[in-house]
Amino acid sequence: MNEMYNMGLSLHSIGAGTILAVIFINLFILMSYNDLKKYKRLHSIVLWPTTFTVLGLSIFTGVIMMAAKHLDFTLANIVMVVVSIIYIFLEVKRVKSLKYLSDTKEHAFNAYKPMARTILQAELLLITIISIWMWLL
């Protein structure tokens, strides 16, 4: 049983590292693209599904770990649940604002970029802090 728990913990750590990589890739692509239509297409086909798949992996392994610990809520578990909810809220806010961004307006993408960059940087900081805390725990 202990080997299974350790494997689940390793998978959960890999999921957290992958979330960091996906946020960094999202931030890099946001800053490097200048065409709104191409960015929206790439975001809807690749970035958005990848982001939520990796988040789902991390949440799923976290739920399994909680079940293995017989739903023993510690401070670390509660903080991870809150961080996951905040992350989902920020991503939905960013995706929704991109969805309703007009392709015909000339400077719409330039107006979107600072808000999206701020959200992605906040997510990166949040996930980095919680990951470092959990890896050192």
TIRO-2110 file (N, C-alpha, C; in Angstrom, 1 decimal):
// TIRO-2110
0.8, -1.2, 0.0, N, 1, A
0.0, 0.0, 0.0, CA, 1, A
0.9, 1.3, 0.0, C, 1, A
2.0, 1.2, 0.7, N, 2, A
2.9, 2.4, 0.8, CA, 2, A
3.5, 2.7, -0.6, C, 2, A
3.8, 1.6, -1.3, N, 3, A
4.4, 1.8, -2.7, CA, 3, A
3.4, 2.5, -3.6, C, 3, A
2.1, 2.1, -3.5, N, 4, A
1.1, 2.8, -4.3, CA, 4, A
0.9, 4.2, -3.9, C, 4, A
1.0, 4.5, -2.6, N, 5, A
0.8, 5.9, -2.2, CA, 5, A
2.0, 6.7, -2.7, C, 5, A
3.2, 6.2, -2.6, N, 6, A
4.4, 6.9, -3.1, CA, 6, A
4.3, 7.1, -4.6, C, 6, A
3.8, 6.2, -5.3, N, 7, A
3.7, 6.3, -6.8, CA, 7, A
2.7, 7.4, -7.1, C, 7, A
1.5, 7.4, -6.3, N, 8, A
0.5, 8.5, -6.5, CA, 8, A
1.1, 9.9, -6.2, C, 8, A
1.9, 9.9, -5.1, N, 9, A
2.6, 11.2, -4.8, CA, 9, A
3.5, 11.7, -5.9, C, 9, A
4.2, 10.7, -6.5, N, 10, A
5.2, 11.1, -7.6, CA, 10, A
4.4, 11.6, -8.8, C, 10, A
3.3, 10.9, -9.1, N, 11, A
2.4, 11.4, -10.2, CA, 11, A
1.8, 12.7, -9.9, C, 11, A
1.5, 13.0, -8.7, N, 12, A
0.9, 14.3, -8.3, CA, 12, A
2.0, 15.4, -8.5, C, 12, A
3.2, 15.1, -8.1, N, 13, A
4.3, 16.0, -8.3, CA, 13, A
4.6, 16.3, -9.7, C, 13, A
4.6, 15.2, -10.5, N, 14, A
4.8, 15.4, -12.0, CA, 14, A
3.7, 16.3, -12.6, C, 14, A
2.4, 16.1, -12.1, N, 15, A
1.3, 16.9, -12.6, CA, 15, A
1.5, 18.4, -12.2, C, 15, A
2.0, 18.6, -11.0, N, 16, A
2.3, 20.0, -10.6, CA, 16, A
3.4, 20.6, -11.4, C, 16, A
4.4, 19.9, -11.7, N, 17, A
5.5, 20.4, -12.6, CA, 17, A
5.0, 20.6, -14.0, C, 17, A
4.1, 19.8, -14.5, N, 18, A
3.6, 19.9, -15.8, CA, 18, A
2.6, 21.2, -15.9, C, 18, A
1.9, 21.4, -14.8, N, 19, A
1.1, 22.6, -14.8, CA, 19, A
2.0, 23.9, -14.9, C, 19, A
3.1, 23.9, -14.2, N, 20, A
4.0, 25.0, -14.3, CA, 20, A
4.5, 25.2, -15.7, C, 20, A
4.9, 24.1, -16.4, N, 21, A
5.3, 24.1, -17.8, CA, 21, A
4.3, 24.6, -18.7, C, 21, A
3.0, 24.2, -18.5, N, 22, A
1.9, 24.6, -19.4, CA, 22, A
1.6, 26.1, -19.2, C, 22, A
1.7, 26.6, -18.0, N, 23, A
1.5, 28.0, -17.7, CA, 23, A
2.6, 28.8, -18.4, C, 23, A
3.8, 28.4, -18.3, N, 24, A
5.0, 29.1, -18.9, CA, 24, A
4.8, 29.1, -20.4, C, 24, A
4.4, 27.9, -21.0, N, 25, A
4.2, 27.9, -22.5, CA, 25, A
3.1, 28.8, -22.9, C, 25, A
2.0, 28.9, -22.1, N, 26, A
0.9, 29.8, -22.4, CA, 26, A
1.4, 31.2, -22.4, C, 26, A
2.2, 31.6, -21.4, N, 27, A
2.7, 32.9, -21.3, CA, 27, A
3.6, 33.3, -22.4, C, 27, A
4.5, 32.3, -22.8, N, 28, A
5.4, 32.5, -23.9, CA, 28, A
4.7, 32.7, -25.2, C, 28, A
3.7, 31.9, -25.5, N, 29, A
2.9, 32.0, -26.7, CA, 29, A
2.1, 33.3, -26.8, C, 29, A
1.5, 33.7, -25.7, N, 30, A
0.8, 34.9, -25.6, CA, 30, A
1.7, 36.1, -26.0, C, 30, A
2.9, 36.1, -25.4, N, 31, A
3.7, 37.2, -25.7, CA, 31, A
4.3, 37.2, -27.1, C, 31, A
4.5, 36.0, -27.7, N, 32, A
5.1, 36.0, -29.0, CA, 32, A
4.1, 36.1, -30.2, C, 32, A
2.8, 35.9, -30.0, N, 33, A
1.8, 36.1, -31.0, CA, 33, A
1.4, 37.5, -31.2, C, 33, A
1.1, 37.9, -32.4, N, 34, A
0.6, 39.2, -32.7, CA, 34, A
-0.7, 39.2, -33.4, C, 34, A
-1.1, 38.1, -34.0, N, 35, A
-2.3, 37.9, -34.7, CA, 35, A
-3.4, 37.3, -33.9, C, 35, A
-4.5, 38.0, -33.6, N, 36, A
-5.5, 37.5, -32.7, CA, 36, A
-6.2, 36.2, -33.3, C, 36, A
-6.5, 36.1, -34.6, N, 37, A
-7.1, 35.0, -35.1, CA, 37, A
-6.3, 33.7, -35.0, C, 37, A
-5.0, 33.8, -35.2, N, 38, A
-4.1, 32.7, -35.1, CA, 38, A
-4.0, 32.2, -33.6, C, 38, A
-3.9, 33.2, -32.7, N, 39, A
-3.8, 32.9, -31.3, CA, 39, A
-5.1, 32.3, -30.8, C, 39, A
-6.2, 32.8, -31.2, N, 40, A
-7.5, 32.2, -30.8, CA, 40, A
-7.6, 30.7, -31.3, C, 40, A
-7.2, 30.5, -32.5, N, 41, A
-7.2, 29.1, -33.1, CA, 41, A
-6.3, 28.2, -32.3, C, 41, A
-5.1, 28.6, -32.1, N, 42, A
-4.1, 27.8, -31.3, CA, 42, A
-4.6, 27.6, -29.9, C, 42, A
-5.1, 28.6, -29.3, N, 43, A
-5.6, 28.5, -27.9, CA, 43, A
-6.8, 27.5, -27.8, C, 43, A
-7.7, 27.6, -28.8, N, 44, A
-8.9, 26.7, -28.7, CA, 44, A
-8.6, 25.3, -29.0, C, 44, A
-7.6, 25.0, -29.9, N, 45, A
-7.3, 23.7, -30.4, CA, 45, A
-6.2, 23.0, -29.5, C, 45, A
-5.2, 23.8, -29.0, N, 46, A
-4.1, 23.1, -28.3, CA, 46, A
-4.0, 23.6, -26.8, C, 46, A
-3.9, 24.9, -26.6, N, 47, A
-3.6, 25.4, -25.3, CA, 47, A
-4.7, 25.2, -24.2, C, 47, A
-5.9, 25.5, -24.6, N, 48, A
-7.0, 25.3, -23.6, CA, 48, A
-7.2, 23.9, -23.2, C, 48, A
-7.3, 22.9, -24.2, N, 49, A
-7.5, 21.5, -23.7, CA, 49, A
-6.3, 21.0, -23.0, C, 49, A
-5.1, 21.4, -23.4, N, 50, A
-3.9, 20.9, -22.6, CA, 50, A
-3.9, 21.5, -21.2, C, 50, A
-4.2, 22.7, -21.0, N, 51, A
-4.2, 23.3, -19.7, CA, 51, A
-5.2, 22.6, -18.8, C, 51, A
-6.4, 22.3, -19.2, N, 52, A
-7.4, 21.7, -18.4, CA, 52, A
-7.2, 20.2, -18.2, C, 52, A
-6.5, 19.6, -19.2, N, 53, A
-6.2, 18.1, -19.1, CA, 53, A
-5.1, 18.0, -18.0, C, 53, A
-4.1, 18.8, -18.0, N, 54, A
-3.0, 18.7, -17.0, CA, 54, A
-3.6, 19.1, -15.6, C, 54, A
-4.5, 20.1, -15.6, N, 55, A
-5.1, 20.4, -14.3, CA, 55, A
-5.9, 19.3, -13.8, C, 55, A
-6.7, 18.6, -14.7, N, 56, A
-7.5, 17.5, -14.3, CA, 56, A
-6.6, 16.3, -13.8, C, 56, A
-5.5, 16.1, -14.4, N, 57, A
-4.5, 15.1, -14.0, CA, 57, A
-4.1, 15.3, -12.5, C, 57, A
-3.8, 16.6, -12.3, N, 58, A
-3.3, 16.9, -10.9, CA, 58, A
-4.4, 16.8, -9.9, C, 58, A
-5.6, 17.3, -10.2, N, 59, A
-6.8, 17.2, -9.3, CA, 59, A
-7.1, 15.7, -9.1, C, 59, A
-7.2, 14.9, -10.2, N, 60, A
-7.5, 13.5, -10.0, CA, 60, A
-6.5, 12.8, -9.1, C, 60, A
-5.2, 13.0, -9.3, N, 61, A
-4.3, 12.3, -8.5, CA, 61, A
-4.4, 12.8, -7.0, C, 61, A
-4.7, 14.1, -6.9, N, 62, A
-4.9, 14.6, -5.5, CA, 62, A
-6.1, 14.0, -4.8, C, 62, A
-7.2, 13.8, -5.6, N, 63, A
-8.4, 13.1, -5.0, CA, 63, A
-8.0, 11.7, -4.6, C, 63, A
-7.3, 11.0, -5.5, N, 64, A
-6.9, 9.6, -5.1, CA, 64, A
-6.0, 9.6, -3.9, C, 64, A
-5.1, 10.6, -3.8, N, 65, A
-4.3, 10.7, -2.6, CA, 65, A
-5.1, 10.9, -1.3, C, 65, A
-6.1, 11.8, -1.5, N, 66, A
-7.0, 12.0, -0.3, CA, 66, A
-7.8, 10.8, 0.1, C, 66, A
-8.2, 10.0, -0.9, N, 67, A
-8.9, 8.8, -0.6, CA, 67, A
-8.0, 7.8, 0.0, C, 67, A
-6.7, 7.7, -0.4, N, 68, A
-5.8, 6.8, 0.2, CA, 68, A
-5.5, 7.2, 1.7, C, 68, A
-5.6, 8.5, 2.0, N, 69, A
-5.4, 9.0, 3.4, CA, 69, A
-6.7, 9.0, 4.2, C, 69, A
-7.8, 8.4, 3.6, N, 70, A
-9.1, 8.3, 4.3, CA, 70, A
-9.7, 9.7, 4.5, C, 70, A
-9.5, 10.6, 3.5, N, 71, A
-10.1, 11.9, 3.6, CA, 71, A
-9.6, 12.7, 4.8, C, 71, A
-8.4, 12.5, 5.1, N, 72, A
-7.8, 13.3, 6.3, CA, 72, A
-7.4, 14.6, 5.8, C, 72, A
-8.2, 15.7, 6.1, N, 73, A
-7.9, 17.0, 5.6, CA, 73, A
-6.8, 17.7, 6.5, C, 73, A
-5.7, 18.0, 5.9, N, 74, A
-4.7, 18.7, 6.6, CA, 74, A
-4.7, 20.1, 6.0, C, 74, A
-3.9, 21.0, 6.6, N, 75, A
-3.7, 22.3, 6.1, CA, 75, A
-3.3, 22.3, 4.7, C, 75, A
-2.3, 21.5, 4.4, N, 76, A
-1.7, 21.4, 3.0, CA, 76, A
-2.8, 21.0, 2.0, C, 76, A
-3.7, 20.0, 2.4, N, 77, A
-4.7, 19.6, 1.5, CA, 77, A
-5.8, 20.7, 1.2, C, 77, A
-6.1, 21.4, 2.3, N, 78, A
-7.1, 22.5, 2.1, CA, 78, A
-6.5, 23.6, 1.3, C, 78, A
-5.2, 23.9, 1.5, N, 79, A
-4.6, 25.0, 0.6, CA, 79, A
-4.6, 24.5, -0.8, C, 79, A
-4.3, 23.3, -1.1, N, 80, A
-4.2, 22.8, -2.5, CA, 80, A
-5.6, 22.9, -3.1, C, 80, A
-6.7, 22.6, -2.4, N, 81, A
-8.0, 22.7, -2.9, CA, 81, A
-8.4, 24.1, -3.2, C, 81, A
-8.0, 25.0, -2.3, N, 82, A
-8.3, 26.4, -2.6, CA, 82, A
-7.5, 27.0, -3.8, C, 82, A
-6.2, 26.6, -3.9, N, 83, A
-5.4, 27.0, -5.0, CA, 83, A
-6.0, 26.5, -6.3, C, 83, A
-6.5, 25.2, -6.3, N, 84, A
-7.1, 24.7, -7.5, CA, 84, A
-8.3, 25.4, -7.9, C, 84, A
-9.1, 25.8, -7.0, N, 85, A
-10.3, 26.6, -7.3, CA, 85, A
-10.0, 28.0, -7.8, C, 85, A
-9.0, 28.6, -7.2, N, 86, A
-8.5, 29.9, -7.7, CA, 86, A
-8.0, 29.8, -9.1, C, 86, A
-7.2, 28.8, -9.3, N, 87, A
-6.6, 28.5, -10.7, CA, 87, A
-7.7, 28.4, -11.7, C, 87, A
-8.7, 27.5, -11.4, N, 88, A
-9.8, 27.3, -12.4, CA, 88, A
-10.5, 28.6, -12.6, C, 88, A
-10.8, 29.4, -11.6, N, 89, A
-11.5, 30.7, -11.7, CA, 89, A
-10.7, 31.6, -12.6, C, 89, A
-9.4, 31.7, -12.4, N, 90, A
-8.5, 32.6, -13.2, CA, 90, A
-8.5, 32.2, -14.7, C, 90, A
-8.4, 30.9, -14.9, N, 91, A
-8.3, 30.4, -16.3, CA, 91, A
-9.7, 30.6, -17.0, C, 91, A
-10.8, 30.4, -16.3, N, 92, A
-12.1, 30.6, -16.9, CA, 92, A
-12.2, 32.1, -17.2, C, 92, A
-11.8, 33.0, -16.4, N, 93, A
-11.9, 34.4, -16.6, CA, 93, A
-11.0, 34.8, -17.8, C, 93, A
-9.8, 34.2, -18.0, N, 94, A
-9.0, 34.5, -19.1, CA, 94, A
-9.5, 34.0, -20.4, C, 94, A
-10.0, 32.8, -20.4, N, 95, A
-10.6, 32.1, -21.6, CA, 95, A
-11.9, 32.8, -22.0, C, 95, A
-12.7, 33.2, -21.1, N, 96, A
-14.0, 33.9, -21.4, CA, 96, A
-13.7, 35.2, -22.0, C, 96, A
-12.7, 36.0, -21.5, N, 97, A
-12.4, 37.3, -22.1, CA, 97, A
-11.9, 37.1, -23.5, C, 97, A
-11.1, 36.1, -23.7, N, 98, A
-10.6, 35.8, -25.1, CA, 98, A
-11.7, 35.4, -26.0, C, 98, A
-12.7, 34.6, -25.5, N, 99, A
-13.8, 34.2, -26.3, CA, 99, A
-14.6, 35.4, -26.9, C, 99, A
-14.8, 36.3, -26.0, N, 100, A
-15.7, 37.5, -26.4, CA, 100, A
-14.9, 38.6, -27.0, C, 100, A
-13.6, 38.4, -27.3, N, 101, A
-12.8, 39.4, -27.9, CA, 101, A
-13.1, 39.5, -29.4, C, 101, A
-13.3, 40.7, -29.9, N, 102, A
-13.7, 40.9, -31.3, CA, 102, A
-12.5, 40.8, -32.2, C, 102, A
-12.7, 40.0, -33.2, N, 103, A
-11.7, 39.8, -34.2, CA, 103, A
-11.5, 41.1, -35.1, C, 103, A
-12.6, 41.8, -35.2, N, 104, A
-12.6, 42.9, -36.2, CA, 104, A
-12.0, 44.2, -35.6, C, 104, A
-11.9, 44.3, -34.3, N, 105, A
-11.3, 45.5, -33.7, CA, 105, A
-9.8, 45.5, -33.8, C, 105, A
-9.2, 46.6, -34.2, N, 106, A
-7.8, 46.6, -34.5, CA, 106, A
-6.9, 46.4, -33.4, C, 106, A
-7.2, 47.0, -32.2, N, 107, A
-6.3, 46.9, -31.1, CA, 107, A
-6.8, 46.0, -30.0, C, 107, A
-7.7, 45.1, -30.3, N, 108, A
-8.4, 44.3, -29.3, CA, 108, A
-7.3, 43.3, -28.6, C, 108, A
-6.5, 42.7, -29.4, N, 109, A
-5.5, 41.8, -28.9, CA, 109, A
-4.5, 42.5, -28.0, C, 109, A
-4.1, 43.7, -28.4, N, 110, A
-3.2, 44.5, -27.6, CA, 110, A
-3.8, 44.9, -26.2, C, 110, A
-5.1, 45.1, -26.2, N, 111, A
-5.8, 45.4, -24.9, CA, 111, A
-5.9, 44.1, -24.1, C, 111, A
-6.0, 42.9, -24.7, N, 112, A
-6.2, 41.7, -24.0, CA, 112, A
-4.9, 41.2, -23.4, C, 112, A
-3.8, 41.4, -24.1, N, 113, A
-2.5, 40.9, -23.6, CA, 113, A
-2.1, 41.2, -22.2, C, 113, A
-2.2, 42.5, -21.8, N, 114, A
-1.8, 42.8, -20.4, CA, 114, A
-2.6, 42.1, -19.3, C, 114, A
-3.9, 42.0, -19.6, N, 115, A
-4.8, 41.3, -18.6, CA, 115, A
-4.5, 39.8, -18.6, C, 115, A
-4.3, 39.2, -19.7, N, 116, A
-4.0, 37.8, -19.8, CA, 116, A
-2.6, 37.5, -19.2, C, 116, A
-1.6, 38.4, -19.5, N, 117, A
-0.3, 38.2, -18.9, CA, 117, A
-0.3, 38.3, -17.4, C, 117, A
-1.1, 39.2, -16.9, N, 118, A
-1.2, 39.4, -15.4, CA, 118, A
-1.8, 38.1, -14.8, C, 118, A
-2.8, 37.6, -15.4, N, 119, A
-3.5, 36.4, -14.9, CA, 119, A
-2.5, 35.2, -15.0, C, 119, A
-1.8, 35.0, -16.1, N, 120, A
-0.9, 33.9, -16.2, CA, 120, A
0.3, 34.1, -15.2, C, 120, A
0.8, 35.3, -15.0, N, 121, A
1.8, 35.5, -14.0, CA, 121, A
1.4, 35.2, -12.6, C, 121, A
0.1, 35.6, -12.3, N, 122, A
-0.4, 35.3, -11.0, CA, 122, A
-0.6, 33.7, -10.8, C, 122, A
-1.0, 33.1, -11.9, N, 123, A
-1.1, 31.6, -11.8, CA, 123, A
0.2, 31.0, -11.6, C, 123, A
1.2, 31.5, -12.4, N, 124, A
2.6, 30.9, -12.3, CA, 124, A
3.1, 31.1, -10.9, C, 124, A
2.9, 32.3, -10.3, N, 125, A
3.4, 32.6, -8.9, CA, 125, A
2.7, 31.7, -7.9, C, 125, A
1.4, 31.6, -8.1, N, 126, A
0.6, 30.8, -7.1, CA, 126, A
1.0, 29.3, -7.2, C, 126, A
1.1, 28.7, -8.4, N, 127, A
1.4, 27.3, -8.5, CA, 127, A
2.9, 27.1, -8.1, C, 127, A
3.8, 28.0, -8.4, N, 128, A
5.2, 27.9, -7.9, CA, 128, A
5.3, 27.9, -6.4, C, 128, A
4.6, 28.8, -5.8, N, 129, A
4.6, 28.8, -4.3, CA, 129, A
4.1, 27.6, -3.7, C, 129, A
2.9, 27.1, -4.1, N, 130, A
2.3, 25.9, -3.5, CA, 130, A
3.2, 24.7, -3.8, C, 130, A
3.8, 24.6, -5.0, N, 131, A
4.6, 23.5, -5.4, CA, 131, A
5.9, 23.4, -4.5, C, 131, A
6.5, 24.6, -4.4, N, 132, A
7.7, 24.6, -3.5, CA, 132, A
7.4, 24.2, -2.1, C, 132, A
6.3, 24.7, -1.6, N, 133, A
5.9, 24.4, -0.2, CA, 133, A
5.6, 22.9, -0.1, C, 133, A
5.0, 22.3, -1.1, N, 134, A
4.6, 20.9, -1.0, CA, 134, A
5.9, 20.0, -1.2, C, 134, A
6.8, 20.4, -2.1, N, 135, A
8.0, 19.6, -2.4, CA, 135, A
8.9, 19.7, -1.2, C, 135, A
8.9, 20.8, -0.4, N, 136, A
9.8, 20.9, 0.7, CA, 136, A
9.1, 20.2, 2.0, C, 136, A
7.8, 20.0, 1.9, N, 137, A
7.1, 19.4, 3.1, CA, 137, A
7.4, 18.0, 3.3, C, 137, A
END
